[in-house]
């Protein structure tokens, strides 16, 4: 199990308004499984707190399996919680910004590699 936490902080004021604090927290959990060089799997969960009312979760998985020296299989699942948009508002001392990021919808991809 692998865990990571990232914290971002900024504070700003626009003209005579009250100060605006922007705290961001990102939590990342990764559960890994490996069977030597033959198989590898990982389940990854991300939780973002971009502001008090703006939270987002993501869940992905990866499975890689070496069938033989010639054939390798991979199964990947992305955005399993099917999030659609990440929105972020930042207010700094001399500027403000609004950002929105559209996410690719939930999908799974099966891949077969042949090494001849």
FENHUTA-V652288 format. One line per field, one symbol per residue. ss: DSSP state (~ for helix, > for strand, _ for the rest). phi: phi as a letter, one per 20 degrees, with the letter a starting at -180 (. if undefined). psi: psi as a letter, one per 40 degrees, with the letter a starting at -180 (. if undefined). Layout:
# FENHUTA-V652288
ss=???
phi=???
psi=???
This chain:
# FENHUTA-V652288
ss=_>>>>>>>>>>>_______>>>>>>>>>>>>>>>>___>>>>>>>>>>>>>__>>>>>>>>>>>>>____>>>>>>>>______>>>>>>>____>>>>>>>____>>>>>>>>__
phi=.cccccccbbbbbdleffgdecdcccdcdcddcbcmeebbbbdcdccddeagdccbccccbccccefbfedcdccccdlfelfdbddbccddgdabbdccceeffgbccdccddde
psi=hhhihhhihihihhbeiiihhhhhhhhhhhhihigbedihiihhhhhhhdidegihiihiihhhhhdaddhhihhhhifdefidihihhhhideiiihihhhihihiihhhhhhh.
